Amino acid sequence: MSTPVVWIFVPFLIGLGLLAIQRYTRLSLLAGGICTSALALSARLLPIGRTFFVGPLAVRLADTLEIAGRRFVLGEAARPILILLFLGAAFWYFGALAARVNSFFAPVGFAMLAFFVAALSVQPFLYSALLIEMAVLSSIPLLAQPRQPVRSGVTRYLIFQTTALPFILFTGWMLTGVEAGNADINLPLRAGILLGIGFALLLAVFPFHAWIPLIAEQSHPYAAAFVFVLLQTSVLLFGMELLNQFTWLRTAPAISEILRLTGAMMVVAGGVLAAFQNHLGRVLGFAVVYETGFSLIAASLGGIPGVELFSMLFLPRIAAFALWALALSVALRACGSLSLGQLSGVGRRYPLVFGAIILANLSLVSIPLLAGFPVKLALLETLAVQFPVVAIWTLLGMLGLMAAGLRALGVFTAGEPAKNEAAIPISTQGLLLVGVFSLFLIGILPQIFLTPMLALLKSLPNLL
């Protein structure tokens, strides 16, 4: 047996099994949460590359699987990434029990996880683009409303993600020449430009971000946020793997400057545009753009401080978006709309739901005591010393996202709510409270919750 079988093929088979019981949505979600938790636990405990005993049977878990000349490698260094992906997915699966997602959530989620893990492990790397495209295609049933025409946001999402495919495939072909010492001195520059365009499309770098707020507005908010976070996390890790693998790429003089300026532009665009939105789903969409910018800024710093900050951004982001998306789903079901014009006074009727939305927003803004504060404070301190202009622009983006949250708070608390709104189940309120306390625990005890995220650096030794 090999690790790719356990963490690629087994999740895919579980997804197929859940497809058979998809009509029982709550059962499939509960089974999905249990299975992802078990896979995360197995990633933590199973010995990779060593023989262990299951009863009388001796089993050796090899770290490589070869299929048609292509190698899938999940060694000891990949263990933290597997834990992050599967444990994060388990968190989302259990939250989905209260979010009332469509019946495809459980099986499609496993398919996406399998394809993304395969994309992070395949060698040569250019096949990662094909696997990411497969994950994108499998996510469509989550984003499209059942028995309704496909909306413009999903169409744009599919177009942008598919357009990125040939850029990365062609880059892979060119990199073969770079690594072989091709005499053409312009080849690395051309390969870098194509790779940059491909990643700009995958990560929805401004101005290729138009599909994110559209999907956040038109699709179920919980399913949309799940796709956003899983795609963003996997593509960012894939990008760092490329920097770790190719010496000419990470040592290119302009790469840090490009990442830093692009990240600052995304923080400003995401934060400022969020302040002018009249739909809570669109605010969440622009927050995704904003958060991607912070990861690019952290990656641009280079060395140990940069990659440490990059790795520690993941947990606060996942926790904030999970809480935000769950609260939006509950609000949509209770109020029938996420348009600010129709939510006047609802904060008085549902203080926990709409308080969770504001707290998740403020956590991403990095208000003290919340999850996003410790990492972004350290990031801003570093920027203030090394790149003060970038720090100023970053603060502008943060103020924009804060303005969006405060504007929504004013709407939620103004006026009187309608009297015929639905009650929120106790179990849903419990999940929201868990999410709220998680934000405070991560922010108050970063040494306990954020320090383990540094284990992600095991797969990036050359960046240290």
Helices and strands as residue ranges (DSSP letters): H 3-4, I 5-9, H 10-20, H 25-45, E 51-54, E 57-60, E 64-67, E 70-73, G 76-78, H 79-99, H 105-121, E 122-123, H 127-143, H 152-179, H 187-202, H 211-218, H 221-245, H 247-250, H 255-274, H 280-301, H 303-312, H 314-335, G 340-342, H 346-349, H 351-365, H 373-386, H 388-413, H 426-444, H 446-449, G 451-459, G 461-463
